[in-house]
Amino acid sequence: MGRGEVHGAAGQQQVARILESFRKVRTKWTARIFVVVLICAIFIHVAHAFGFLEIVPHEALAITLDLVVFFAIYLLLEGFVENDKRIDEMAQDERIHHKLVGDKLRQLSAKIELTSGVESYSELGVFRTKFKRMCANFDSVVLVGEVPVDYAREVDRICREGNNNLTAVRENRLAIYRPLNTHTGGKVAELIKLLPEVQSDPIGLYHIYGFEWGSFVMGKNQRTDETEVLMNYANVDGDTLFGLHLSGGSAKIFEKAVRSQLSQIGDSGVGYPPVEIVSREQVDYIVDRKKDHQDEIHDMANRGVPLVGADSICRAMIGLVQKTNRCLQVTHLCDDDPAIMRLRDKVFKEWIGENYKAKKRKVEITRIFIVAETNYDHHVIREVREEMESNGIKVLLCPLDGLNRKFRKDFSIYDEKHLVYMDEAPSNWSGTGVAFARHTENSKWIDDYKYIFQRLQDVANRGV
């Protein structure tokens, strides 16, 4: 029952109470008037009988009696009518009450249906007993994640049933969704060896993303629309397992929630659909790519988001300087002619232009050129330095000669919150290779590079 219906029923009851109060007041005053008229009529007739009101004609006396009779009849009829109305109102109230009770019971029944069939288990033996019963009683069984069962035994069982009874193979299907990684790759490859022995297609083997730490088994009968789920929410080593056994409405809701995730056609932007596995080469390829991918993610988390190519690096720095409000510290490692000539690249000049705009916003900017003393008068260094100084940027020259290698760094720090630094790629900014940098907000990395900047600034100031 909706909130509007509840409010409507309450409003009807309120109106009914108001009308009932009005009728009671009207009946009370009608009875009072009747009593007054009756007393007056009696007084008039008694007074007339004793000769006090002889001037009142007999016709007037008859009218008083008629008036009394009229009020008596009116009260009597009103009593009948009120009783009928009262009975109707009681019936209406009863219908409203029954409707409210019925709606609440239906809501409660729906909740009970959703929560019914939820049973917990905490022993591996209980899970395996339930799993065997599910395999025996359901048309199709789906295994997702690292389920604590012997996969090879289950596949072999399906294979033997297929060889002995082709009808059983057509009617029973086992779908296995496992995340491929260095731990499971070999095991999945062993399962693939068994698949060609099946004469039809009773087994599906898929790689699925996630579910490394959880698992569930879902059995379904198409003919009876029956579903059960064994959901493991704690998959620990040894003989202990914690999970829930879902059936009825709860199992159907769970099936509806995971159905799209088990489809081979994934929703765009939502997640990665499962991939069917049919060969050992596919397993090795996926495992190797996942390992490389995990290594890249781990490297990114530790060292920063990679920026590949001069254009990508400059675009990232442009975006950061546009958000800088207080200070910008930059070094230029000009260790060869190609690195010096980078200062005249179009995208690099755009990045310098954003520096000038930041300076107009009162951002304090200090730039240090780490360059060999023989290149202090290089025409590009000289022109860029003069241009920067004319735009209010503090420019320092730090001699590259004899500088400790750990201080030969090309980086920029934005408001002491963001750091973009050239990674240890051999080419850096030179034209002999692809420039590679990283962007990080790691405070430890930023503090380390602030220290390097301060040391470079000290060396540059001593040479002034």
Secondary structure in CASP SS format (residue, H / E / C, confidence):
PFRMAT SS
TARGET T0000
AUTHOR 0000-0000-0000
METHOD secondary structure of the structure
MODEL  1
M C 1.00
G C 1.00
R H 1.00
G H 1.00
E H 1.00
V H 1.00
H H 1.00
G H 1.00
A H 1.00
A H 1.00
G H 1.00
Q H 1.00
Q H 1.00
Q H 1.00
V H 1.00
A H 1.00
R H 1.00
I H 1.00
L H 1.00
E H 1.00
S H 1.00
F H 1.00
R H 1.00
K H 1.00
V H 1.00
R H 1.00
T H 1.00
K H 1.00
W H 1.00
T H 1.00
A H 1.00
R H 1.00
I H 1.00
F H 1.00
V H 1.00
V H 1.00
V H 1.00
L H 1.00
I H 1.00
C H 1.00
A H 1.00
I H 1.00
F H 1.00
I H 1.00
H H 1.00
V H 1.00
A H 1.00
H H 1.00
A H 1.00
F C 1.00
G C 1.00
F C 1.00
L C 1.00
E C 1.00
I C 1.00
V C 1.00
P C 1.00
H H 1.00
E H 1.00
A H 1.00
L H 1.00
A H 1.00
I H 1.00
T H 1.00
L H 1.00
D H 1.00
L H 1.00
V H 1.00
V H 1.00
F H 1.00
F H 1.00
A H 1.00
I H 1.00
Y H 1.00
L H 1.00
L H 1.00
L H 1.00
E H 1.00
G H 1.00
F H 1.00
V H 1.00
E H 1.00
N H 1.00
D H 1.00
K H 1.00
R H 1.00
I H 1.00
D H 1.00
E H 1.00
M H 1.00
A H 1.00
Q H 1.00
D H 1.00
E H 1.00
R H 1.00
I H 1.00
H H 1.00
H H 1.00
K H 1.00
L H 1.00
V H 1.00
G H 1.00
D H 1.00
K H 1.00
L H 1.00
R H 1.00
Q H 1.00
L H 1.00
S H 1.00
A H 1.00
K H 1.00
I H 1.00
E H 1.00
L H 1.00
T H 1.00
S C 1.00
G C 1.00
V E 1.00
E E 1.00
S E 1.00
Y E 1.00
S C 1.00
E C 1.00
L H 1.00
G H 1.00
V H 1.00
F H 1.00
R H 1.00
T H 1.00
K H 1.00
F H 1.00
K H 1.00
R H 1.00
M H 1.00
C H 1.00
A H 1.00
N H 1.00
F C 1.00
D C 1.00
S E 1.00
V E 1.00
V E 1.00
L E 1.00
V E 1.00
G E 1.00
E C 1.00
V C 1.00
P C 1.00
V C 1.00
D C 1.00
Y H 1.00
A H 1.00
R H 1.00
E H 1.00
V H 1.00
D H 1.00
R H 1.00
I H 1.00
C H 1.00
R H 1.00
E H 1.00
G H 1.00
N H 1.00
N H 1.00
N C 1.00
L H 1.00
T H 1.00
A H 1.00
V H 1.00
R H 1.00
E H 1.00
N C 1.00
R E 1.00
L E 1.00
A E 1.00
I E 1.00
Y E 1.00
R E 1.00
P C 1.00
L C 1.00
N C 1.00
T C 1.00
H C 1.00
T C 1.00
G H 1.00
G H 1.00
K H 1.00
V H 1.00
A H 1.00
E H 1.00
L H 1.00
I H 1.00
K H 1.00
L H 1.00
L H 1.00
P H 1.00
E H 1.00
V C 1.00
Q C 1.00
S C 1.00
D C 1.00
P C 1.00
I E 1.00
G E 1.00
L E 1.00
Y E 1.00
H E 1.00
I C 1.00
Y C 1.00
G C 1.00
F C 1.00
E C 1.00
W C 1.00
G C 1.00
S E 1.00
F E 1.00
V E 1.00
M E 1.00
G E 1.00
K E 1.00
N E 1.00
Q C 1.00
R C 1.00
T C 1.00
D C 1.00
E E 1.00
T E 1.00
E E 1.00
V E 1.00
L E 1.00
M E 1.00
N E 1.00
Y E 1.00
A E 1.00
N E 1.00
V C 1.00
D C 1.00
G C 1.00
D C 1.00
T C 1.00
L E 1.00
F E 1.00
G E 1.00
L E 1.00
H E 1.00
L E 1.00
S E 1.00
G H 1.00
G H 1.00
S H 1.00
A H 1.00
K H 1.00
I H 1.00
F H 1.00
E H 1.00
K H 1.00
A H 1.00
V H 1.00
R H 1.00
S H 1.00
Q H 1.00
L H 1.00
S C 1.00
Q C 1.00
I C 1.00
G C 1.00
D C 1.00
S C 1.00
G C 1.00
V C 1.00
G C 1.00
Y C 1.00
P C 1.00
P C 1.00
V E 1.00
E E 1.00
I C 1.00
V C 1.00
S C 1.00
R H 1.00
E H 1.00
Q H 1.00
V H 1.00
D H 1.00
Y H 1.00
I H 1.00
V H 1.00
D H 1.00
R H 1.00
K H 1.00
K H 1.00
D H 1.00
H H 1.00
Q H 1.00
D H 1.00
E H 1.00
I H 1.00
H H 1.00
D H 1.00
M H 1.00
A H 1.00
N H 1.00
R H 1.00
G C 1.00
V E 1.00
P E 1.00
L E 1.00
V E 1.00
G C 1.00
A H 1.00
D H 1.00
S H 1.00
I H 1.00
C H 1.00
R H 1.00
A H 1.00
M H 1.00
I H 1.00
G H 1.00
L H 1.00
V H 1.00
Q H 1.00
K C 1.00
T C 1.00
N C 1.00
R C 1.00
C E 1.00
L E 1.00
Q E 1.00
V E 1.00
T E 1.00
H E 1.00
L E 1.00
C E 1.00
D C 1.00
D C 1.00
D H 1.00
P H 1.00
A H 1.00
I H 1.00
M H 1.00
R H 1.00
L H 1.00
R H 1.00
D C 1.00
K H 1.00
V H 1.00
F H 1.00
K H 1.00
E H 1.00
W H 1.00
I H 1.00
G H 1.00
E H 1.00
N H 1.00
Y H 1.00
K H 1.00
A H 1.00
K H 1.00
K H 1.00
R C 1.00
K C 1.00
V C 1.00
E E 1.00
I E 1.00
T E 1.00
R E 1.00
I E 1.00
F E 1.00
I E 1.00
V E 1.00
A C 1.00
E H 1.00
T H 1.00
N H 1.00
Y C 1.00
D C 1.00
H C 1.00
H H 1.00
V H 1.00
I H 1.00
R H 1.00
E H 1.00
V H 1.00
R H 1.00
E H 1.00
E H 1.00
M H 1.00
E H 1.00
S H 1.00
N C 1.00
G C 1.00
I C 1.00
K E 1.00
V E 1.00
L E 1.00
L E 1.00
C E 1.00
P E 1.00
L C 1.00
D C 1.00
G C 1.00
L C 1.00
N C 1.00
R H 1.00
K H 1.00
F H 1.00
R C 1.00
K C 1.00
D C 1.00
F E 1.00
S E 1.00
I E 1.00
Y E 1.00
D C 1.00
E C 1.00
K C 1.00
H E 1.00
L E 1.00
V E 1.00
Y E 1.00
M E 1.00
D C 1.00
E C 1.00
A C 1.00
P C 1.00
S C 1.00
N C 1.00
W C 1.00
S C 1.00
G C 1.00
T C 1.00
G C 1.00
V C 1.00
A C 1.00
F E 1.00
A E 1.00
R E 1.00
H E 1.00
T E 1.00
E C 1.00
N C 1.00
S H 1.00
K H 1.00
W H 1.00
I H 1.00
D H 1.00
D H 1.00
Y H 1.00
K H 1.00
Y H 1.00
I H 1.00
F H 1.00
Q H 1.00
R H 1.00
L H 1.00
Q H 1.00
D H 1.00
V H 1.00
A H 1.00
N H 1.00
R H 1.00
G C 1.00
V C 1.00
END
